[in-house]
Amino acid sequence: MKIEHIAIWAKDLEKLRNFYVSYFGMLSNELYHNKNTGFRSYFLSFPGESARIEIMSRDDVSESALKEIIGLSHFAFSVGSKEKVDELAEIFEKDGFTIASKPRTTGDGYYECAVLDPEGNKVEITV
């Protein structure tokens, strides 16, 4: 198992992207934009490293609500297979944890589910 990514909500996606690229030498993928939800994101990584930072924004989040959610959104563990994602989702549900999202393939191609840890932090489990 390994850390796949950590996600951060941003007010100014391009400004945050430029900060990490300019000051830390991170690489950025192309902008992902889901036109149905207004969700936009970039994945940033260091050359040769697999753990990444996802920076995200949404058009439908008001300025006042955005002040409440700016910052860490979730972190993700890669478990290696869809079967393992499904297995862990079943275990967490059986053990009484809140399933924030059931296993699914996202619009940008991830197969994942999300569970809330005992403190309410969102943990994504992905292939």
GROMACS elastic network, one bead per residue, 0.5 to 0.9 nm:
[ bonds ]
;  ai    aj funct       b0    kb
    1     4     6  0.89365   500
    1    77     6  0.66760   500
    1    78     6  0.59262   500
    1    79     6  0.52427   500
    1    80     6  0.75191   500
    2    50     6  0.89335   500
    2    51     6  0.79598   500
    2    76     6  0.85915   500
    2    77     6  0.56316   500
    2    78     6  0.56266   500
    2    79     6  0.72661   500
    3     6     6  0.80065   500
    3    50     6  0.83389   500
    3    51     6  0.58606   500
    3    52     6  0.83176   500
    3    75     6  0.75610   500
    3    76     6  0.59394   500
    3    78     6  0.62723   500
    4    50     6  0.69718   500
    4    52     6  0.63646   500
    4    53     6  0.86814   500
    4    75     6  0.75791   500
    4    76     6  0.51588   500
    4    77     6  0.50076   500
    4    78     6  0.52749   500
    4   125     6  0.87892   500
    4   126     6  0.78915   500
    5    43     6  0.84924   500
    5    50     6  0.85090   500
    5    51     6  0.53815   500
    5    53     6  0.53047   500
    5    54     6  0.65851   500
    5    74     6  0.83938   500
    5    75     6  0.56552   500
    5    76     6  0.51440   500
    5    77     6  0.72444   500
    5    78     6  0.86555   500
    6    51     6  0.81336   500
    6    52     6  0.65384   500
    6    54     6  0.60515   500
    6    55     6  0.85615   500
    6    72     6  0.74585   500
    6    73     6  0.76286   500
    6    74     6  0.59109   500
    6    76     6  0.62547   500
    7    43     6  0.88573   500
    7    52     6  0.85972   500
    7    53     6  0.57296   500
    7    55     6  0.57401   500
    7    56     6  0.72085   500
    7    71     6  0.81499   500
    7    72     6  0.58864   500
    7    73     6  0.52387   500
    7    74     6  0.53103   500
    7    75     6  0.60473   500
    7    76     6  0.83114   500
    8    53     6  0.74664   500
    8    54     6  0.62117   500
    8    56     6  0.61557   500
    8    57     6  0.87724   500
    8    70     6  0.70957   500
    8    73     6  0.53061   500
    8    74     6  0.74950   500
    9    13     6  0.84140   500
    9    54     6  0.85412   500
    9    55     6  0.59251   500
    9    57     6  0.58323   500
    9    58     6  0.87415   500
    9    66     6  0.83807   500
    9    69     6  0.66822   500
    9    71     6  0.51521   500
    9    72     6  0.64795   500
    9    73     6  0.62954   500
   10    13     6  0.54973   500
   10    15     6  0.89586   500
   10    16     6  0.70868   500
   10    55     6  0.64674   500
   10    56     6  0.57603   500
   10    57     6  0.55300   500
   10    58     6  0.88234   500
   10    66     6  0.83293   500
   10    69     6  0.86454   500
   10    70     6  0.57432   500
   10    71     6  0.69220   500
   11    15     6  0.87931   500
   11    16     6  0.84856   500
   11    56     6  0.85672   500
   11    57     6  0.66194   500
   11    58     6  0.88152   500
   11    63     6  0.84780   500
   11    66     6  0.71860   500
   11    67     6  0.85709   500
   11    70     6  0.71048   500
   12    15     6  0.54056   500
   12    16     6  0.62954   500
   12    17     6  0.86497   500
   12    57     6  0.77688   500
   13    16     6  0.52716   500
   13    17     6  0.60821   500
   13    18     6  0.86086   500
   13    40     6  0.82114   500
   13    41     6  0.76821   500
   13    42     6  0.82718   500
   13    55     6  0.68509   500
   13    56     6  0.66675   500
   13    57     6  0.64596   500
   14    17     6  0.50019   500
   14    18     6  0.60481   500
   14    19     6  0.85342   500
   15    18     6  0.51955   500
   15    19     6  0.62264   500
   15    20     6  0.89746   500
   16    19     6  0.50621   500
   16    20     6  0.65611   500
   16    21     6  0.87058   500
   16    55     6  0.76876   500
   17    20     6  0.54879   500
   17    21     6  0.61701   500
   17    22     6  0.84429   500
   17    28     6  0.76846   500
   17    42     6  0.75670   500
   17    44     6  0.78193   500
   17    55     6  0.74137   500
   18    21     6  0.50660   500
   18    22     6  0.56663   500
   18    23     6  0.81260   500
   19    22     6  0.53361   500
   19    23     6  0.58069   500
   19    24     6  0.77271   500
   20    23     6  0.55231   500
   20    24     6  0.52749   500
   20    25     6  0.67940   500
   20    26     6  0.59235   500
   20    27     6  0.85009   500
   20    44     6  0.77981   500
   21    24     6  0.57235   500
   21    27     6  0.61812   500
   21    28     6  0.72417   500
   21    44     6  0.78925   500
   22    25     6  0.57214   500
   22    26     6  0.75251   500
   23    26     6  0.81093   500
   24    46     6  0.82665   500
   25    45     6  0.87621   500
   25    46     6  0.70018   500
   25    47     6  0.84070   500
   26    44     6  0.59401   500
   26    45     6  0.52072   500
   26    47     6  0.70724   500
   27    43     6  0.82370   500
   27    44     6  0.54131   500
   27    45     6  0.52201   500
   27    46     6  0.60509   500
   27    47     6  0.68535   500
   28    31     6  0.85528   500
   28    42     6  0.65286   500
   28    43     6  0.58132   500
   28    45     6  0.66658   500
   29    32     6  0.84695   500
   29    42     6  0.60070   500
   29    43     6  0.57219   500
   29    44     6  0.67402   500
   29    45     6  0.87454   500
   30    41     6  0.87210   500
   30    42     6  0.66236   500
   30    43     6  0.81851   500
   31    40     6  0.68025   500
   31    41     6  0.59097   500
   31    42     6  0.53549   500
   31    43     6  0.83891   500
   32    39     6  0.80019   500
   32    40     6  0.54268   500
   32    41     6  0.52508   500
   32    42     6  0.63981   500
   32    43     6  0.89806   500
   32   108     6  0.73211   500
   33    36     6  0.88528   500
   33    37     6  0.86269   500
   33    38     6  0.68289   500
   33    39     6  0.57737   500
   33    41     6  0.67642   500
   33   108     6  0.88587   500
   34    37     6  0.57168   500
   34    38     6  0.56127   500
   34    39     6  0.52600   500
   34    40     6  0.64570   500
   34   107     6  0.73059   500
   34   108     6  0.83752   500
   35    38     6  0.51400   500
   35    39     6  0.71635   500
   35    40     6  0.86721   500
   36    39     6  0.80231   500
   37    40     6  0.88652   500
   37    58     6  0.74043   500
   37    59     6  0.77241   500
   37    60     6  0.76872   500
   38    57     6  0.80729   500
   38    58     6  0.51647   500
   38    60     6  0.66666   500
   39    56     6  0.72111   500
   39    57     6  0.58252   500
   39    59     6  0.66693   500
   39    60     6  0.84654   500
   40    55     6  0.83775   500
   40    56     6  0.56645   500
   40    57     6  0.53271   500
   40    58     6  0.61700   500
   40    59     6  0.84158   500
   41    54     6  0.66224   500
   41    55     6  0.54727   500
   41    57     6  0.64773   500
   41    58     6  0.88275   500
   42    53     6  0.82336   500
   42    54     6  0.56696   500
   42    55     6  0.54739   500
   42    56     6  0.67725   500
   43    52     6  0.63998   500
   43    53     6  0.57101   500
   43    55     6  0.65374   500
   43    56     6  0.89374   500
   44    51     6  0.89568   500
   44    52     6  0.55410   500
   44    53     6  0.51406   500
   44    54     6  0.62486   500
   44    55     6  0.78405   500
   45    48     6  0.82914   500
   45    49     6  0.66887   500
   45    50     6  0.71601   500
   45    51     6  0.67758   500
   45    53     6  0.65224   500
   45    54     6  0.89432   500
   46    49     6  0.54418   500
   46    50     6  0.78474   500
   46    51     6  0.81480   500
   46    52     6  0.75761   500
   47    50     6  0.85130   500
   49    52     6  0.78347   500
   53    75     6  0.89703   500
   57    61     6  0.83442   500
   58    61     6  0.58955   500
   59    62     6  0.80600   500
   61    64     6  0.82748   500
   61    65     6  0.62571   500
   61    66     6  0.60722   500
   62    65     6  0.51957   500
   62    66     6  0.59516   500
   62    67     6  0.87678   500
   63    67     6  0.65105   500
   64    67     6  0.54579   500
   64    68     6  0.71708   500
   65    68     6  0.53259   500
   65    69     6  0.67584   500
   65    70     6  0.89447   500
   66    69     6  0.51899   500
   66    70     6  0.59058   500
   67    70     6  0.57428   500
   68    71     6  0.87918   500
   69    72     6  0.79192   500
   69    73     6  0.76293   500
   70    73     6  0.80475   500
   72    75     6  0.81609   500
   73   121     6  0.81495   500
   73   122     6  0.71124   500
   74   114     6  0.89824   500
   74   121     6  0.67806   500
   74   123     6  0.56905   500
   74   124     6  0.68755   500
   75   121     6  0.85618   500
   75   122     6  0.69015   500
   75   123     6  0.53375   500
   75   124     6  0.61007   500
   75   125     6  0.87448   500
   76   114     6  0.85394   500
   76   122     6  0.85927   500
   76   123     6  0.56333   500
   76   125     6  0.56288   500
   76   126     6  0.68183   500
   77   123     6  0.75061   500
   77   124     6  0.62849   500
   77   125     6  0.50793   500
   77   126     6  0.61240   500
   77   127     6  0.82235   500
   78    81     6  0.83008   500
   78    85     6  0.87281   500
   78   124     6  0.85221   500
   78   125     6  0.60812   500
   78   127     6  0.51547   500
   79    82     6  0.83433   500
   79    84     6  0.63463   500
   79    85     6  0.67679   500
   79   125     6  0.68445   500
   79   126     6  0.61752   500
   79   127     6  0.53884   500
   80    83     6  0.86081   500
   80    84     6  0.70158   500
   80    85     6  0.81829   500
   80   126     6  0.75549   500
   81    84     6  0.52925   500
   81    85     6  0.64772   500
   81    86     6  0.88049   500
   81   111     6  0.88568   500
   81   126     6  0.77591   500
   82    85     6  0.50316   500
   82    86     6  0.62197   500
   82    87     6  0.85516   500
   82   103     6  0.85529   500
   82   111     6  0.67208   500
   82   112     6  0.78855   500
   82   126     6  0.75964   500
   82   127     6  0.57730   500
   83    86     6  0.51155   500
   83    87     6  0.60571   500
   83    88     6  0.86477   500
   83   127     6  0.87558   500
   84    88     6  0.60654   500
   84    89     6  0.84405   500
   84   125     6  0.89413   500
   84   126     6  0.87643   500
   84   127     6  0.78715   500
   85    88     6  0.53748   500
   85    89     6  0.61815   500
   85    90     6  0.87393   500
   85   103     6  0.70386   500
   85   111     6  0.80236   500
   85   112     6  0.65911   500
   85   113     6  0.69256   500
   85   125     6  0.60506   500
   85   126     6  0.61967   500
   85   127     6  0.67483   500
   86    89     6  0.51286   500
   86    90     6  0.62948   500
   86    91     6  0.87368   500
   86   102     6  0.86065   500
   86   103     6  0.63127   500
   86   112     6  0.85591   500
   86   113     6  0.79847   500
   87    90     6  0.52544   500
   87    91     6  0.63147   500
   87    92     6  0.87841   500
   88    92     6  0.60866   500
   88    93     6  0.84708   500
   88   125     6  0.81155   500
   89    92     6  0.52695   500
   89    93     6  0.61395   500
   89    94     6  0.85401   500
   89    99     6  0.74387   500
   89   102     6  0.72086   500
   89   103     6  0.72044   500
   89   113     6  0.68515   500
   89   114     6  0.78976   500
   89   115     6  0.76113   500
   89   125     6  0.83147   500
   90    93     6  0.51808   500
   90    94     6  0.60213   500
   90    95     6  0.85182   500
   91    94     6  0.50711   500
   91    95     6  0.60582   500
   91    96     6  0.86925   500
   91    97     6  0.88733   500
   92    95     6  0.50727   500
   92    96     6  0.63603   500
   92    97     6  0.53259   500
   92    98     6  0.76496   500
   92    99     6  0.74455   500
   92   115     6  0.73277   500
   93    96     6  0.52204   500
   93    97     6  0.54290   500
   93    98     6  0.67181   500
   93    99     6  0.64457   500
   93   115     6  0.85447   500
   94    97     6  0.75927   500
   96    99     6  0.88939   500
   97   115     6  0.68712   500
   97   116     6  0.65759   500
   97   117     6  0.71827   500
   97   118     6  0.76571   500
   98   101     6  0.89371   500
   98   114     6  0.87470   500
   98   115     6  0.57834   500
   98   116     6  0.54693   500
   98   117     6  0.79264   500
   98   120     6  0.86472   500
   99   102     6  0.64106   500
   99   113     6  0.77503   500
   99   114     6  0.59974   500
   99   116     6  0.64500   500
  100   113     6  0.75267   500
  100   114     6  0.51246   500
  100   115     6  0.51878   500
  100   116     6  0.64577   500
  100   122     6  0.74472   500
  100   123     6  0.88710   500
  100   124     6  0.89897   500
  101   104     6  0.80062   500
  101   112     6  0.82613   500
  101   113     6  0.52421   500
  101   114     6  0.50066   500
  101   115     6  0.70584   500
  101   124     6  0.87947   500
  102   112     6  0.77499   500
  102   114     6  0.67484   500
  102   115     6  0.85510   500
  103   111     6  0.68042   500
  103   112     6  0.52103   500
  103   114     6  0.77165   500
  103   125     6  0.87522   500
  103   126     6  0.88689   500
  104   110     6  0.79038   500
  104   111     6  0.54144   500
  104   112     6  0.56204   500
  104   113     6  0.64786   500
  105   108     6  0.80552   500
  105   109     6  0.58908   500
  105   110     6  0.53078   500
  105   112     6  0.64330   500
  105   113     6  0.88424   500
  106   109     6  0.52288   500
  106   110     6  0.51829   500
  106   111     6  0.63579   500
  106   112     6  0.74995   500
  107   110     6  0.74996   500
  110   126     6  0.69311   500
  110   127     6  0.74603   500
  111   125     6  0.84662   500
  111   126     6  0.57400   500
  111   127     6  0.61517   500
  112   124     6  0.65513   500
  112   125     6  0.54178   500
  112   127     6  0.68277   500
  113   123     6  0.84557   500
  113   124     6  0.57232   500
  113   125     6  0.54458   500
  113   126     6  0.67549   500
  114   122     6  0.64050   500
  114   123     6  0.54518   500
  114   125     6  0.59918   500
  114   126     6  0.86452   500
  115   120     6  0.86912   500
  115   121     6  0.81645   500
  115   122     6  0.58056   500
  115   123     6  0.53763   500
  115   124     6  0.65221   500
  115   125     6  0.79593   500
  116   119     6  0.74538   500
  116   121     6  0.52866   500
  116   123     6  0.60786   500
  116   124     6  0.87826   500
  117   120     6  0.51644   500
  117   121     6  0.53434   500
  117   122     6  0.65209   500
  117   123     6  0.68762   500
  118   121     6  0.75103   500
